C-alpha cells in the first residue's frame, strides 16, 4: 500500500481516480446494475459468489463499506478493484 495514504479507504479512492477507460466502463455497468451503494447479498448474487466472500472483502478493507441503518452497504465503484478475485 502507498505509504502516503493514511488508510485503505483513501488508497481505494485514489485508485478509482486512475482507472483505465475499460475499467470505467465496467464501473458504470456495475453501478447501473447495483446502484451507487449496494447490499453485500446483492453483490454476492451479481458476482455469483457466496455472501461470506463479500464480507471478507469488507473485513479486509478491500472495498469501501458503510453501515447504513441496520446493514452494511458497499460503495459499488470500489468493486472494480477486486473484480478479478470476486
N, CA, C and O of each residue as an XYZ file, in Angstrom:
344
protein
N       0.831     -1.177      0.000
C       0.000      0.000      0.000
C       0.876      1.241      0.000
O       1.925      1.267      0.643
N       0.455      2.248     -0.706
C       1.175      3.509     -0.791
C       1.267      4.154      0.594
O       0.244      4.393      1.235
N       2.489      4.436      1.056
C       2.669      4.968      2.404
C       2.126      6.374      2.576
O       1.893      6.800      3.708
N       1.915      7.120      1.477
C       1.372      8.459      1.612
C      -0.127      8.441      1.896
O      -0.690      9.469      2.272
N      -0.772      7.316      1.727
C      -2.196      7.199      2.019
C      -2.386      6.846      3.481
O      -1.731      5.935      3.989
N      -3.260      7.544      4.153
C      -3.440      7.340      5.590
C      -4.196      6.074      5.913
O      -3.986      5.494      6.978
N      -5.055      5.633      5.044
C      -5.779      4.392      5.315
C      -6.222      3.746      4.012
O      -6.031      4.302      2.930
N      -6.800      2.594      4.126
C      -7.166      1.831      2.939
C      -8.249      2.527      2.114
O      -8.251      2.409      0.888
N      -9.158      3.241      2.752
C     -10.203      3.932      2.006
C      -9.624      5.031      1.115
O     -10.033      5.183     -0.037
N      -8.691      5.779      1.641
C      -8.030      6.805      0.830
C      -7.298      6.159     -0.350
O      -7.311      6.681     -1.464
N      -6.675      5.038     -0.088
C      -5.965      4.312     -1.137
C      -6.937      3.864     -2.236
O      -6.657      4.020     -3.425
N      -8.071      3.311     -1.828
C      -9.067      2.852     -2.791
C      -9.574      4.027     -3.626
O      -9.669      3.922     -4.849
N      -9.896      5.131     -2.983
C     -10.382      6.311     -3.708
C      -9.333      6.830     -4.692
O      -9.670      7.257     -5.797
N      -8.081      6.792     -4.294
C      -7.005      7.213     -5.184
C      -6.931      6.299     -6.408
O      -6.770      6.772     -7.533
N      -7.047      4.996     -6.186
C      -7.027      4.037     -7.303
C      -8.212      4.250     -8.239
O      -8.079      4.097     -9.453
N      -9.360      4.599     -7.684
C     -10.549      4.807     -8.504
C     -10.414      6.033     -9.412
O     -11.040      6.099    -10.470
N      -9.608      6.985     -9.001
C      -9.393      8.180     -9.821
C      -8.561      7.872    -11.064
O      -8.594      8.630    -12.034
N      -7.824      6.779    -11.043
C      -6.885      6.466    -12.117
C      -7.251      5.200    -12.890
O      -6.369      4.459    -13.323
N      -8.541      4.955    -13.061
C      -8.973      3.765    -13.777
C      -8.756      3.912    -15.279
O      -8.787      5.016    -15.824
N      -8.538      2.792    -15.924
C      -8.460      2.786    -17.386
C      -9.856      3.019    -17.956
O     -10.847      2.916    -17.234
N      -9.933      3.325    -19.219
C     -11.238      3.526    -19.882
C     -12.079      2.257    -19.806
O     -13.288      2.325    -19.581
N     -11.455      1.118    -19.989
C     -12.182     -0.158    -19.925
C     -12.757     -0.378    -18.526
O     -13.903     -0.803    -18.384
N     -11.968     -0.091    -17.503
C     -12.454     -0.247    -16.130
C     -13.561      0.755    -15.819
O     -14.491      0.433    -15.079
N     -13.478      1.951    -16.364
C     -14.532      2.948    -16.158
C     -15.859      2.457    -16.739
O     -16.920      2.673    -16.153
N     -15.790      1.800    -17.887
C     -16.996      1.236    -18.499
C     -17.575      0.134    -17.616
O     -18.790      0.054    -17.430
N     -16.704     -0.713    -17.076
C     -17.163     -1.772    -16.166
C     -17.792     -1.188    -14.904
O     -18.810     -1.689    -14.426
N     -17.188     -0.129    -14.365
C     -17.736      0.527    -13.177
C     -19.138      1.048    -13.469
O     -20.048      0.871    -12.659
N     -19.317      1.681    -14.606
C     -20.637      2.188    -14.984
C     -21.664      1.067    -15.038
O     -22.803      1.235    -14.603
N     -21.254     -0.077    -15.576
C     -22.142     -1.225    -15.666
C     -22.511     -1.755    -14.281
O     -23.672     -2.072    -14.022
N     -21.529     -1.851    -13.402
C     -21.771     -2.329    -12.039
C     -22.720     -1.391    -11.309
O     -23.676     -1.842    -10.678
N     -22.465     -0.089    -11.389
C     -23.299      0.900    -10.697
C     -24.712      0.907    -11.286
O     -25.686      1.056    -10.548
N     -24.829      0.750    -12.589
C     -26.149      0.715    -13.218
C     -26.967     -0.460    -12.686
O     -28.171     -0.342    -12.463
N     -26.304     -1.577    -12.491
C     -26.996     -2.784    -12.018
C     -27.258     -2.763    -10.505
O     -28.352     -3.111    -10.062
N     -26.262     -2.358     -9.720
C     -26.351     -2.454     -8.265
C     -26.710     -1.147     -7.567
O     -27.169     -1.159     -6.425
N     -26.505     -0.032     -8.242
C     -26.688      1.258     -7.591
C     -25.357      1.723     -7.001
O     -24.387      0.966     -6.954
N     -25.327      2.969     -6.555
C     -24.091      3.558     -6.015
C     -23.620      2.810     -4.754
O     -22.425      2.565     -4.585
N     -24.550      2.457     -3.888
C     -24.268      1.683     -2.670
C     -25.112      0.422     -2.730
O     -26.306      0.487     -3.022
N     -24.504     -0.722     -2.455
C     -25.220     -1.984     -2.604
C     -25.071     -2.866     -1.373
O     -24.084     -2.791     -0.640
N     -26.076     -3.699     -1.171
C     -26.051     -4.663     -0.069
C     -25.088     -5.794     -0.415
O     -24.972     -6.173     -1.580
N     -24.398     -6.334      0.586
C     -23.493     -7.464      0.335
C     -24.182     -8.640     -0.354
O     -23.583     -9.289     -1.211
N     -25.412     -8.917      0.006
C     -26.119    -10.041     -0.612
C     -26.350     -9.792     -2.102
O     -26.281    -10.721     -2.907
N     -26.624     -8.537     -2.468
C     -26.816     -8.203     -3.878
C     -25.506     -8.314     -4.661
O     -25.496     -8.745     -5.814
N     -24.412     -7.922     -4.024
C     -23.095     -8.054     -4.651
C     -22.772     -9.532     -4.861
O     -22.276     -9.925     -5.917
N     -23.058    -10.341     -3.849
C     -22.810    -11.786     -3.957
C     -23.600    -12.395     -5.117
O     -23.071    -13.208     -5.875
N     -24.852    -12.001     -5.249
C     -25.676    -12.518     -6.346
C     -25.146    -12.041     -7.695
O     -25.067    -12.817     -8.647
N     -24.785    -10.764     -7.773
C     -24.300    -10.180     -9.022
C     -23.056    -10.907     -9.530
O     -22.923    -11.168    -10.725
N     -22.146    -11.231     -8.607
C     -20.898    -11.893     -8.990
C     -20.961    -13.410     -8.841
O     -19.962    -14.098     -9.051
N     -22.143    -13.936     -8.476
C     -22.325    -15.372     -8.308
C     -21.323    -15.948     -7.309
O     -20.658    -16.947     -7.578
N     -21.234    -15.306     -6.169
C     -20.325    -15.720     -5.098
C     -21.110    -15.866     -3.802
O     -22.249    -15.412     -3.689
N     -20.480    -16.505     -2.836
C     -21.099    -16.633     -1.528
C     -21.050    -15.321     -0.762
O     -20.144    -14.509     -0.947
N     -22.026    -15.133      0.087
C     -22.090    -13.913      0.900
C     -20.838    -13.760      1.754
O     -20.354    -12.648      1.962
N     -20.319    -14.869      2.242
C     -19.118    -14.838      3.086
C     -17.926    -14.238      2.335
O     -17.136    -13.500      2.925
N     -17.790    -14.542      1.063
C     -16.696    -13.985      0.253
C     -16.768    -12.467      0.208
O     -15.743    -11.788      0.258
N     -17.971    -11.945      0.116
C     -18.155    -10.496      0.053
C     -17.849     -9.871      1.410
O     -17.223     -8.813      1.477
N     -18.280    -10.509      2.479
C     -17.980     -9.978      3.813
C     -16.477    -10.005      4.107
O     -15.977     -9.150      4.837
N     -15.768    -10.962      3.552
C     -14.313    -10.997      3.714
C     -13.662     -9.787      3.046
O     -12.703     -9.226      3.575
N     -14.182     -9.384      1.886
C     -13.669     -8.176      1.232
C     -13.861     -6.953      2.126
O     -12.991     -6.087      2.214
N     -15.008     -6.900      2.781
C     -15.288     -5.784      3.693
C     -14.362     -5.841      4.893
O     -13.757     -4.833      5.259
N     -14.244     -7.006      5.506
C     -13.399     -7.167      6.697
C     -11.936     -6.860      6.402
O     -11.231     -6.312      7.250
N     -11.483     -7.207      5.216
C     -10.092     -6.962      4.823
C      -9.878     -5.556      4.270
O      -8.782     -5.210      3.828
N     -10.938     -4.753      4.300
C     -10.908     -3.372      3.819
C     -10.428     -3.277      2.372
O      -9.674     -2.373      2.011
N     -10.881     -4.227      1.549
C     -10.539     -4.233      0.135
C     -11.559     -3.461     -0.693
O     -11.305     -3.126     -1.850
N     -12.709     -3.182     -0.098
C     -13.748     -2.353     -0.700
C     -14.196     -1.335      0.346
O     -13.953     -1.504      1.541
N     -14.845     -0.290     -0.120
C     -15.367      0.716      0.802
C     -16.760      0.285      1.239
O     -17.617     -0.010      0.406
N     -16.978      0.250      2.529
C     -18.275     -0.143      3.072
C     -18.661      0.796      4.210
O     -17.807      1.332      4.916
N     -19.954      0.979      4.367
C     -20.504      1.830      5.418
C     -21.690      1.126      6.061
O     -22.414      0.375      5.408
N     -21.870      1.375      7.325
C     -23.073      0.913      7.999
C     -24.157      1.936      7.699
O     -23.990      3.125      7.972
N     -25.262      1.474      7.139
C     -26.402      2.329      6.825
C     -27.645      1.673      7.399
O     -28.045      0.589      6.971
N     -28.241      2.328      8.353
C     -29.381      1.717      9.034
C     -28.908      0.496      9.797
O     -27.959      0.568     10.577
N     -29.567     -0.613      9.570
C     -29.216     -1.862     10.260
C     -28.244     -2.731      9.484
O     -27.868     -3.802      9.959
N     -27.829     -2.298      8.306
C     -26.980     -3.162      7.489
C     -25.777     -2.449      6.922
O     -25.581     -1.249      7.117
N     -24.983     -3.221      6.220
C     -23.803     -2.692      5.544
C     -24.130     -2.414      4.092
O     -24.952     -3.096      3.481
N     -23.480     -1.410      3.555
C     -23.577     -1.112      2.130
C     -22.164     -0.956      1.588
O     -21.281     -0.413      2.252
N     -21.972     -1.436      0.386
C     -20.674     -1.378     -0.278
C     -20.734     -0.293     -1.348
O     -21.700     -0.203     -2.106
N     -19.697      0.522     -1.398
C     -19.570      1.518     -2.449
C     -19.276      0.747     -3.728
O     -18.166      0.249     -3.917
N     -20.254      0.650     -4.593
C     -20.189     -0.243     -5.755
C     -18.982      0.019     -6.655
O     -18.426     -0.918     -7.229
N     -18.580      1.260     -6.780
C     -17.431      1.575     -7.632
C     -16.160      0.895     -7.137
O     -15.283      0.567     -7.936
N     -16.051      0.678     -5.826
C     -14.836      0.058     -5.286
C     -14.723     -1.417     -5.652
O     -13.656     -2.009     -5.489
N     -15.793     -2.016     -6.138
C     -15.759     -3.434     -6.521
C     -14.852     -3.684     -7.717
O     -14.345     -4.793     -7.883
N     -14.641     -2.679     -8.544
C     -13.775     -2.849     -9.711
C     -12.364     -3.253     -9.317
O     -11.673     -3.932    -10.077
N     -11.935     -2.841     -8.135
C     -10.566     -3.131     -7.700
C     -10.374     -4.578     -7.264
O      -9.243     -5.048     -7.135
N     -11.468     -5.275     -7.040
C     -11.366     -6.686     -6.644
C     -12.066     -7.596     -7.648
O     -12.278     -8.778     -7.381
N     -12.414     -7.049     -8.780
C     -13.204     -7.775     -9.781
C     -12.572     -9.097    -10.203
O     -13.280    -10.087    -10.384
N     -11.278     -9.125    -10.358
C     -10.609    -10.356    -10.796
C     -10.630    -11.450     -9.744
O     -10.506    -12.631    -10.069
N     -10.787    -11.065     -8.482
C     -10.790    -12.058     -7.400
C     -12.181    -12.428     -6.953
O     -12.352    -13.393     -6.208
N     -13.190    -11.675     -7.394
C     -14.557    -11.954     -6.967
C     -15.144    -13.036     -7.839
O     -16.296    -13.425     -7.649
